[in-house]
Amino acid sequence: MNPEFVTGQPPSDRVGRALEISLRGADELLPQDEWVKKLQRAEATGQPLRIKLGLDPTAPDIHFGHTVVLNKMRQLQDLGHTVIFLIGDFTSLIGDPSGRNSTRPPLTAEQIRANAETYFAQAKLVLDESKTEIRYNSEWSDPLGARGMIQLAAKYTVARMMERDDFNKRFKAGQSISVHEFLYPLMQGYDSVALKSDLELGGTDQKFNLLVGRHLQQEYGQEPQCILTMPLLEGLDGVEKMSKSKNNYIGISEDANSMFAKTLSISDELMWKWYTLLSFRSLEEIAALKAEVAAGRNPKDAKVLLAKELTARFHSAQAAEAAEQDFIHRSKGGVPDEIPEVTLSGAPLGIAQLLKQANLAPSTSEGNRLIDGGGVRVDSAVVSDKGLKLGAGSYVVQVGKRKFARVHLA
């Protein structure tokens, strides 16, 4: 096959399969026709494509939400392409303003170094370490210097920068925008130039930054990268994106029992999105499982399969089996055969408010006190976070040793 193919050439079965894998669960693939051409070239030449993911080590731990893009990287890695896990030790010094309504305080070099030490140790639980290129963007950003920074800044206009949604909103609202915040998308884009990436991945909130990378590659005479954005994963509450600050997350370094129990706590509706974005099962398998549930199979069966898969990935198959048995044991051992059924509305509902409305606590303040004392369980898992919000679904809620309610929350 001639590498200099025409766009209209039909893709081979292998390229078609690669495109299908690329699109699974994705929000956008831009431009799709260019990605097909890159895949065709890789097949014709045997030269793997360079797939880039940049993560700023702003916190020491990675949660399930971060693994959405890591899973996609692994899928592309399994197709034979080169995966570049880029640690943004330089860009973290600037602070990513994406989605923020105020200037983000930059981290110190010491904080960044401490966080970076644990990042790849956790990421390799998803990625194939032997096929992953680990890079730090300080490699080329530090040597750029003041002269290089000025030359880079000359390749992008203020007008284009102000097209960015969060900058535009802050400007119209009279909120401050520091000049250094304009440097963040430029430096992230320059990473793509330095790495000669063919595809860059990110969450939907990163789209502007990824497009800057395309623009700068063209400015530097390179073939522009394609961009693949992945949806932001809703957390345990089923509403807000998964975030440590919102306490609706599952950390990939959490113990197996907590990981299993927390996964079982998500709503039946959210479960299917988690399957698409987090599971390594094929879309055909997921569709078959969904059809079984629609035909009457208990959705909890599907949720257990998901919980076991995810727990096994970050621990082991044996740990996942033990977590399931522990959950069954605690559920059977502590819950009476007959408990009150309570139906509430207003999901997502804060745990203290839920306790009050379900008549498990006389007030929200008493509910918070019970949580502080470790006396509240949801589906057998101890609640330690007073900010927990429960999404739509059914839960067995326990207060102390004798108070129970099966709460149906809509």
VMD Tcl script that draws the C-alpha trace (Angstrom):
set ca {
  {0.00 0.00 0.00}
  {1.29 3.45 -0.88}
  {1.63 5.55 2.29}
  {0.57 8.61 0.32}
  {-3.01 7.40 0.08}
  {-6.05 9.48 -0.73}
  {-8.60 10.38 1.93}
  {-11.37 8.54 0.11}
  {-9.58 5.19 0.27}
  {-11.74 2.80 2.30}
  {-10.13 1.75 5.58}
  {-9.10 -1.87 6.06}
  {-10.81 -4.04 8.65}
  {-7.91 -3.42 11.01}
  {-8.15 0.35 10.60}
  {-11.93 0.22 10.97}
  {-11.54 -1.72 14.21}
  {-8.96 0.78 15.46}
  {-11.38 3.64 14.71}
  {-14.16 1.82 16.56}
  {-11.90 1.39 19.60}
  {-10.87 5.05 19.41}
  {-14.48 6.21 19.41}
  {-15.69 3.97 22.23}
  {-17.12 6.22 24.94}
  {-15.43 9.27 23.41}
  {-16.99 12.72 23.37}
  {-15.22 13.99 20.23}
  {-12.53 12.82 17.81}
  {-11.25 15.75 15.77}
  {-10.76 15.60 12.83}
  {-11.90 12.01 12.38}
  {-10.85 11.78 8.72}
  {-7.30 12.84 9.63}
  {-7.16 10.15 12.32}
  {-8.22 7.52 9.78}
  {-5.41 8.71 7.48}
  {-2.90 8.42 10.32}
  {-4.12 4.89 11.11}
  {-3.85 3.94 7.43}
  {-0.31 5.30 7.27}
  {0.68 3.38 10.39}
  {-0.70 0.17 8.89}
  {1.09 0.80 5.59}
  {4.48 1.66 7.07}
  {4.48 -0.33 10.29}
  {5.38 2.88 12.13}
  {3.34 3.23 15.34}
  {1.56 6.48 16.05}
  {2.52 8.66 19.02}
  {-0.31 9.00 21.53}
  {0.10 11.67 24.19}
  {-1.58 12.18 27.53}
  {-0.44 14.96 29.83}
  {-1.31 14.98 33.53}
  {-0.30 17.67 35.99}
  {0.57 16.14 39.37}
  {-1.71 18.47 41.32}
  {-2.55 15.77 43.87}
  {-0.74 12.60 44.96}
  {-3.54 10.16 44.17}
  {-5.37 9.07 41.04}
  {-9.07 8.18 41.14}
  {-11.41 6.32 38.78}
  {-12.19 9.58 36.93}
  {-8.54 9.88 35.88}
  {-8.55 6.34 34.55}
  {-11.11 7.15 31.83}
  {-8.34 8.59 29.63}
  {-5.81 6.02 30.90}
  {-8.14 3.23 29.76}
  {-8.32 4.77 26.30}
  {-4.53 5.01 26.24}
  {-4.29 1.31 27.11}
  {-6.73 0.39 24.33}
  {-4.62 2.32 21.79}
  {-1.45 0.87 23.29}
  {-2.81 -2.64 22.75}
  {-3.22 -1.75 19.06}
  {0.55 -1.32 18.88}
  {0.90 2.45 19.14}
  {3.38 4.36 21.29}
  {1.90 5.80 24.47}
  {3.54 8.86 26.02}
  {2.65 9.45 29.66}
  {3.61 13.08 30.13}
  {4.02 14.42 33.65}
  {3.49 18.17 33.62}
  {6.08 19.14 36.20}
  {6.64 22.49 34.41}
  {3.01 23.31 33.59}
  {2.02 22.53 37.18}
  {4.11 25.54 38.20}
  {1.71 27.70 36.13}
  {-1.56 26.04 37.18}
  {-4.24 24.92 34.72}
  {-7.06 27.52 34.61}
  {-9.45 25.16 32.77}
  {-12.99 25.46 34.07}
  {-12.04 27.83 36.86}
  {-13.64 31.15 37.69}
  {-10.61 32.50 39.54}
  {-6.84 32.42 39.26}
  {-5.48 29.05 40.36}
  {-2.62 29.20 42.85}
  {0.40 27.44 41.32}
  {1.97 24.55 43.20}
  {5.48 24.69 44.59}
  {8.25 22.61 43.02}
  {8.36 20.50 46.20}
  {4.62 19.72 46.03}
  {4.91 18.79 42.36}
  {7.90 16.52 42.97}
  {6.16 14.71 45.82}
  {2.99 14.15 43.79}
  {4.84 13.07 40.65}
  {6.61 10.31 42.55}
  {3.34 8.41 42.99}
  {1.66 9.26 39.66}
  {3.10 6.68 37.32}
  {3.25 4.04 40.06}
  {-0.56 4.26 40.04}
  {-1.01 4.83 36.28}
  {0.87 1.63 35.42}
  {-1.96 -0.32 37.04}
  {-3.81 0.56 33.81}
  {-1.04 1.10 31.26}
  {1.45 -1.50 30.01}
  {4.62 -0.21 31.65}
  {6.91 -1.94 29.14}
  {5.24 -0.09 26.25}
  {4.95 3.34 27.87}
  {7.26 6.31 27.33}
  {7.42 8.49 30.46}
  {8.38 12.13 29.91}
  {8.46 15.34 31.95}
  {7.71 18.61 30.16}
  {10.43 20.44 32.07}
  {12.81 18.64 29.66}
  {12.05 21.16 26.89}
  {10.19 23.90 28.77}
  {13.05 24.89 31.10}
  {15.60 25.27 28.25}
  {13.12 27.40 26.28}
  {14.08 30.45 28.35}
  {12.71 33.98 28.11}
  {13.61 34.42 24.42}
  {11.94 31.15 23.46}
  {8.87 31.97 25.54}
  {8.44 35.29 23.74}
  {8.82 33.59 20.36}
  {6.25 30.98 21.37}
  {3.78 33.62 22.60}
  {4.05 35.35 19.21}
  {2.45 32.32 17.57}
  {-0.97 32.80 19.22}
  {-3.23 35.85 19.45}
  {-5.01 37.36 22.43}
  {-8.26 37.30 20.45}
  {-7.97 33.53 19.99}
  {-7.11 33.10 23.65}
  {-10.22 35.05 24.68}
  {-12.39 32.64 22.68}
  {-11.77 30.21 25.50}
  {-15.02 29.91 27.45}
  {-13.70 30.28 31.00}
  {-11.49 33.26 30.09}
  {-14.36 34.92 28.26}
  {-16.77 34.48 31.19}
  {-14.27 35.77 33.72}
  {-13.47 38.81 31.56}
  {-17.16 39.69 31.13}
  {-17.75 39.24 34.86}
  {-14.88 41.59 35.72}
  {-12.88 38.78 37.35}
  {-9.12 38.90 37.13}
  {-7.13 36.88 34.59}
  {-3.41 36.76 35.23}
  {-1.06 36.91 32.23}
  {0.62 33.68 33.31}
  {-2.68 31.83 32.77}
  {-2.39 32.53 29.04}
  {0.92 30.69 29.13}
  {-0.66 27.42 30.28}
  {-2.40 26.42 27.00}
  {0.67 27.64 25.09}
  {3.03 25.46 27.10}
  {0.69 22.45 26.93}
  {0.48 22.98 23.17}
  {4.26 23.23 22.93}
  {4.47 19.79 24.56}
  {2.84 18.40 21.40}
  {5.49 20.12 19.28}
  {8.32 18.72 21.40}
  {6.87 15.19 21.35}
  {5.65 15.26 17.72}
  {2.39 13.70 18.87}
  {-0.15 12.27 16.43}
  {-3.02 12.19 18.92}
  {-3.58 13.90 22.25}
  {-6.15 12.78 24.79}
  {-7.91 14.76 27.48}
  {-11.19 15.41 29.22}
  {-13.83 17.57 27.58}
  {-12.60 20.49 29.71}
  {-9.23 20.26 27.93}
  {-10.51 20.75 24.36}
  {-9.22 24.31 24.00}
  {-5.73 23.35 25.20}
  {-5.60 20.38 22.84}
  {-6.58 22.55 19.87}
  {-3.78 24.97 20.76}
  {-1.42 22.02 20.35}
  {-2.74 21.44 16.82}
  {-2.24 25.10 15.96}
  {1.30 25.26 17.30}
  {2.36 22.10 15.48}
  {1.25 23.73 12.22}
  {3.15 26.90 13.18}
  {6.29 24.80 13.66}
  {5.84 22.99 10.34}
  {4.61 19.68 11.79}
  {1.64 17.55 10.83}
  {-1.04 18.58 13.34}
  {-2.20 16.11 15.96}
  {-5.74 14.86 16.19}
  {-7.52 15.28 19.50}
  {-9.69 12.83 21.39}
  {-11.76 14.13 24.28}
  {-13.33 11.82 26.84}
  {-16.37 12.61 29.00}
  {-15.87 13.61 32.61}
  {-16.93 10.72 34.83}
  {-19.73 11.41 37.32}
  {-18.81 10.37 40.84}
  {-20.64 8.33 43.45}
  {-23.42 10.94 43.71}
  {-24.24 10.49 40.02}
  {-24.31 14.25 39.41}
  {-21.00 16.03 39.94}
  {-17.83 14.96 38.14}
  {-15.68 12.67 40.22}
  {-13.44 14.79 42.42}
  {-11.59 14.48 45.69}
  {-12.79 17.96 46.64}
  {-16.41 16.78 46.28}
  {-15.75 13.55 48.17}
  {-17.53 11.47 45.53}
  {-14.52 9.53 44.30}
  {-12.94 6.08 44.43}
  {-9.17 6.24 44.62}
  {-7.32 3.49 42.76}
  {-5.12 2.95 45.80}
  {-8.08 2.36 48.14}
  {-8.39 -1.06 49.77}
  {-10.27 -3.75 47.85}
  {-13.26 -3.93 50.21}
  {-13.91 -0.17 50.01}
  {-13.46 -0.14 46.23}
  {-15.94 -2.98 45.80}
  {-18.54 -1.54 48.18}
  {-18.32 1.99 46.78}
  {-18.79 0.73 43.22}
  {-21.93 -1.12 44.31}
  {-23.28 2.15 45.75}
  {-23.62 3.90 42.36}
  {-27.05 4.19 40.75}
  {-28.28 1.62 38.23}
  {-28.37 4.30 35.54}
  {-24.81 5.52 36.15}
  {-23.55 1.92 36.11}
  {-23.87 1.70 32.33}
  {-21.78 4.80 31.74}
  {-19.14 3.40 34.09}
  {-19.23 0.16 32.08}
  {-18.55 2.04 28.83}
  {-15.77 4.23 30.23}
  {-14.12 2.00 32.83}
  {-14.72 -1.62 31.87}
  {-12.53 -3.58 29.45}
  {-15.51 -5.70 28.40}
  {-16.48 -5.36 24.75}
  {-19.40 -3.15 23.80}
  {-21.16 -6.30 22.60}
  {-20.81 -7.91 26.04}
  {-22.09 -4.78 27.75}
  {-25.07 -4.54 25.37}
  {-25.95 -8.18 26.06}
  {-25.74 -7.62 29.82}
  {-27.90 -4.50 29.54}
  {-30.49 -6.46 27.54}
  {-30.58 -9.14 30.27}
  {-31.26 -6.47 32.90}
  {-33.98 -4.92 30.73}
  {-35.53 -8.39 30.46}
  {-35.72 -8.75 34.23}
  {-32.31 -9.73 35.55}
  {-31.43 -7.96 38.81}
  {-29.27 -4.90 37.95}
  {-27.24 -5.62 41.08}
  {-25.83 -8.70 39.30}
  {-24.38 -6.44 36.61}
  {-23.08 -4.03 39.23}
  {-21.33 -6.85 41.08}
  {-19.59 -7.90 37.85}
  {-18.39 -4.32 37.34}
  {-17.22 -3.99 40.94}
  {-15.30 -7.27 40.70}
  {-13.65 -6.27 37.42}
  {-12.47 -2.91 38.71}
  {-11.34 -4.29 42.08}
  {-9.42 -7.08 40.33}
  {-7.68 -4.57 38.06}
  {-6.27 -2.51 40.91}
  {-5.75 -5.39 43.33}
  {-6.18 -8.99 42.12}
  {-8.88 -11.48 41.17}
  {-8.46 -13.09 44.57}
  {-8.89 -9.74 46.35}
  {-12.03 -9.03 44.31}
  {-13.53 -12.41 45.27}
  {-12.67 -11.77 48.93}
  {-14.23 -8.28 48.74}
  {-17.44 -9.74 47.35}
  {-17.59 -12.36 50.10}
  {-16.86 -9.72 52.74}
  {-19.68 -7.56 51.37}
  {-22.11 -10.51 51.35}
  {-21.10 -11.51 54.86}
  {-21.55 -8.01 56.26}
  {-24.82 -7.53 54.41}
  {-26.35 -10.79 55.59}
  {-24.93 -10.68 59.08}
  {-26.02 -7.20 59.99}
  {-29.33 -6.55 58.21}
  {-32.61 -7.99 59.54}
  {-34.88 -9.87 57.13}
  {-37.58 -7.19 57.39}
  {-36.73 -3.51 57.57}
  {-38.81 -0.36 56.87}
  {-39.08 0.75 53.25}
  {-38.76 4.52 52.72}
  {-39.21 6.39 49.44}
  {-37.60 9.84 49.16}
  {-37.14 12.37 46.37}
  {-34.59 15.06 45.71}
  {-31.55 13.06 44.54}
  {-28.72 13.72 45.00}
  {-29.48 14.03 48.70}
  {-26.96 14.75 51.44}
  {-26.51 11.88 53.86}
  {-27.49 13.88 56.98}
  {-30.65 15.14 55.29}
  {-31.44 11.59 54.16}
  {-31.11 10.33 57.74}
  {-33.54 12.98 58.93}
  {-36.11 12.37 56.18}
  {-35.93 8.59 56.68}
  {-36.56 9.07 60.43}
  {-33.19 7.56 61.26}
  {-32.07 10.76 63.00}
  {-34.13 13.56 64.59}
  {-32.18 16.32 62.83}
  {-29.38 16.87 60.33}
  {-27.06 18.03 63.11}
  {-27.69 14.77 64.99}
  {-27.12 12.92 61.72}
  {-23.74 14.60 61.35}
  {-22.89 13.69 64.94}
  {-23.72 10.04 64.24}
  {-21.50 10.11 61.14}
  {-18.63 11.60 63.16}
  {-19.04 8.73 65.62}
  {-18.84 6.09 62.86}
  {-22.39 4.96 63.51}
  {-23.81 5.30 59.99}
  {-23.53 2.71 57.23}
  {-24.80 2.73 53.65}
  {-24.94 -0.72 52.03}
  {-22.76 -1.98 54.89}
  {-19.99 0.56 54.23}
  {-19.22 2.98 57.07}
  {-19.90 6.61 56.11}
  {-17.02 8.85 57.16}
  {-17.78 11.86 54.97}
  {-20.54 14.23 56.12}
  {-20.54 15.76 52.63}
  {-21.59 12.50 50.97}
  {-24.53 12.84 48.57}
  {-26.45 9.81 47.35}
  {-27.80 9.66 43.83}
  {-30.96 7.96 42.64}
  {-31.12 4.30 43.66}
  {-31.88 1.96 46.55}
  {-29.75 1.79 49.69}
  {-29.77 -0.10 52.97}
  {-29.04 2.58 55.57}
  {-28.05 1.61 59.09}
  {-27.69 3.81 62.19}
  {-26.12 2.21 65.21}
  {-26.77 -1.48 65.72}
  {-30.55 -1.60 65.45}
  {-31.91 1.16 63.20}
  {-32.35 0.19 59.54}
  {-34.22 1.45 56.50}
  {-34.25 0.46 52.85}
  {-34.27 3.87 51.21}
  {-35.48 4.27 47.63}
  {-34.19 7.64 46.44}
  {-35.47 9.29 43.27}
}
mol new
graphics top color blue
foreach p $ca { graphics top sphere $p radius 0.5 }
foreach p [lrange $ca 0 end-1] q [lrange $ca 1 end] { graphics top cylinder $p $q radius 0.2 }
display resetview
